Amino acid sequence: MYDWPEVREATDAVWASLRDAFRAAGSAAPEDLTPDRPPLVLWQNPQLCRGQACGFPFVRHLGGGVRLLGAPACAIPGCPPGTCRTVFVVRAKDRALDLEALRGRRCGLQYSRFAVGRLGSPRAAGTACARRAVFGRYWKPGRIAPRSRRLPRAVRMSRP
């Protein structure tokens, strides 16, 4: 599901470890992942015996058709197991340091199909700024990953 080119090597390493463990336990597992098809198509394939899904599509689209076996807990500083993190980025020259400084401005919402895009979205960020909407307009950009060496800068979420 999170098999982006930027993390493909790490994803393949995790899969190789899982694949080898499945095989050692006597269970069939393909040599490689199938990153070229939409996740929902793969998750609903009757031949799929194991997959990874975000919580939102798991609950909304897969419901009674699948069973939860476990959930990965990544070692991300400041993000305990069972939680997720959303990062808001601005242009490097922008002076905004927190969400309050972005109030009323336009925001791109990425990955709205997944829990991090729904629950960690700019609309949900309103709770970080006195329970009022932060952004004035929303749009769904294409790919956010920068194509140049000039990386965007993250902004901090203020606490209510």
C-alpha positions as CSV (number, residue, x, y, z in Angstrom):
1,M,0.0,0.0,0.0
2,Y,2.8,2.5,0.8
3,D,5.1,1.3,-1.9
4,W,6.2,4.7,-3.2
5,P,9.4,4.9,-5.2
6,E,11.0,6.9,-2.4
7,V,10.6,3.9,0.0
8,R,10.6,1.0,-2.5
9,E,13.9,-0.4,-1.2
10,A,12.8,-0.4,2.4
11,T,9.4,-1.9,1.4
12,D,11.1,-4.6,-0.5
13,A,13.3,-5.4,2.4
14,V,10.3,-5.7,4.8
15,W,8.5,-7.9,2.3
16,A,11.6,-10.2,1.9
17,S,11.7,-10.7,5.6
18,L,8.0,-11.5,5.8
19,R,8.1,-13.7,2.7
20,D,10.9,-15.7,4.1
21,A,9.1,-16.1,7.5
22,F,5.9,-17.2,5.7
23,R,7.8,-19.8,3.7
24,A,9.8,-21.0,6.7
25,A,6.4,-21.6,8.4
26,G,5.2,-23.7,5.4
27,S,3.0,-21.0,3.8
28,A,3.3,-20.0,0.2
29,A,4.4,-16.4,-0.5
30,P,5.2,-14.7,-3.8
31,E,8.8,-13.7,-4.5
32,D,7.9,-10.0,-5.1
33,L,5.1,-7.5,-4.3
34,T,2.7,-6.3,-6.9
35,P,3.0,-2.5,-6.8
36,D,1.5,-1.7,-10.2
37,R,-2.2,-2.2,-9.4
38,P,-4.5,0.0,-7.2
39,P,-4.6,-1.2,-3.6
40,L,-8.4,-1.7,-3.5
41,V,-8.2,-4.0,-6.5
42,L,-5.5,-6.1,-4.8
43,W,-7.2,-6.2,-1.4
44,Q,-10.4,-7.5,-3.0
45,N,-8.7,-10.2,-5.1
46,P,-10.0,-13.6,-3.9
47,Q,-6.5,-15.0,-4.4
48,L,-4.9,-12.6,-1.9
49,C,-4.2,-14.3,1.4
50,R,-2.2,-11.4,3.1
51,G,-2.1,-7.7,2.5
52,Q,-1.5,-4.3,4.1
53,A,-4.2,-1.8,4.3
54,C,-4.7,1.5,6.1
55,G,-7.4,1.6,8.8
56,F,-9.8,3.7,6.8
57,P,-10.1,1.4,3.8
58,F,-10.0,-1.6,6.1
59,V,-13.1,-0.4,7.9
60,R,-14.9,1.3,5.1
61,H,-14.3,-1.0,2.1
62,L,-13.1,-4.3,3.3
63,G,-15.2,-4.8,6.4
64,G,-16.4,-8.3,6.8
65,G,-14.5,-9.7,3.8
66,V,-11.1,-9.7,5.6
67,R,-9.6,-10.4,9.0
68,L,-7.0,-8.2,10.8
69,L,-3.8,-10.2,11.6
70,G,-1.7,-7.4,13.0
71,A,-0.6,-3.9,12.5
72,P,3.0,-2.6,12.0
73,A,4.4,-0.3,14.7
74,C,7.1,1.8,13.0
75,A,9.9,3.3,15.2
76,I,9.2,7.0,14.4
77,P,10.4,9.5,17.1
78,G,7.4,11.2,18.7
79,C,4.9,8.9,17.1
80,P,4.0,6.0,19.5
81,P,2.8,2.7,18.1
82,G,-0.8,2.8,17.0
83,T,-0.7,6.5,16.0
84,C,0.0,8.3,12.8
85,R,1.6,11.6,11.9
86,T,0.5,14.2,9.4
87,V,3.0,16.8,8.2
88,F,2.0,20.1,6.7
89,V,4.6,21.6,4.5
90,V,5.1,25.1,3.1
91,R,7.4,26.6,0.5
92,A,10.9,27.1,1.9
93,K,10.6,30.9,1.6
94,D,7.2,31.0,3.4
95,R,7.4,32.6,6.9
96,A,4.7,30.4,8.5
97,L,5.9,28.6,11.5
98,D,2.7,27.0,12.8
99,L,-0.9,26.3,11.6
100,E,-2.3,29.6,13.0
101,A,0.0,31.4,10.5
102,L,-1.7,29.5,7.7
103,R,-5.3,30.4,8.7
104,G,-7.5,31.2,5.7
105,R,-4.9,30.1,3.1
106,R,-5.2,27.3,0.5
107,C,-4.1,23.8,1.4
108,G,-3.5,20.7,-0.8
109,L,-4.9,17.5,0.7
110,Q,-3.1,14.4,-0.3
111,Y,-4.2,10.7,0.3
112,S,-7.8,11.4,1.2
113,R,-8.6,7.7,0.7
114,F,-6.6,6.7,3.8
115,A,-7.0,7.4,7.5
116,V,-4.0,9.8,7.6
117,G,-5.6,11.9,4.8
118,R,-9.0,11.8,6.5
119,L,-8.2,12.1,10.2
120,G,-5.0,14.0,9.8
121,S,-6.3,16.2,7.2
122,P,-6.3,20.0,7.2
123,R,-10.0,19.9,8.2
124,A,-9.1,17.9,11.3
125,A,-6.2,20.3,12.0
126,G,-8.8,22.8,13.1
127,T,-8.6,21.3,16.6
128,A,-5.0,22.5,16.8
129,C,-6.2,26.1,16.3
130,A,-9.0,26.6,18.8
131,R,-11.4,24.2,17.1
132,R,-11.9,26.6,14.1
133,A,-11.2,25.8,10.5
134,V,-7.6,26.6,9.6
135,F,-7.6,26.7,5.8
136,G,-9.8,28.7,3.5
137,R,-9.8,26.4,0.5
138,Y,-8.7,22.8,-0.2
139,W,-7.5,21.2,-3.4
140,K,-6.2,17.8,-4.3
141,P,-2.7,18.1,-5.7
142,G,-0.9,15.5,-7.7
143,R,2.2,14.0,-6.4
144,I,3.7,16.1,-3.6
145,A,7.2,14.7,-3.6
146,P,9.5,17.5,-4.8
147,R,11.2,17.1,-8.1
148,S,14.0,19.5,-7.2
149,R,16.6,19.8,-4.5
150,R,14.6,22.6,-2.9
151,L,12.6,20.7,-0.2
152,P,9.5,22.2,1.4
153,R,9.8,23.0,5.1
154,A,7.4,21.5,7.7
155,V,5.3,23.7,10.0
156,R,4.5,22.8,13.6
157,M,0.9,22.2,14.8
158,S,0.0,24.5,17.7
159,R,-1.6,22.9,20.7
160,P,-5.1,24.1,21.7
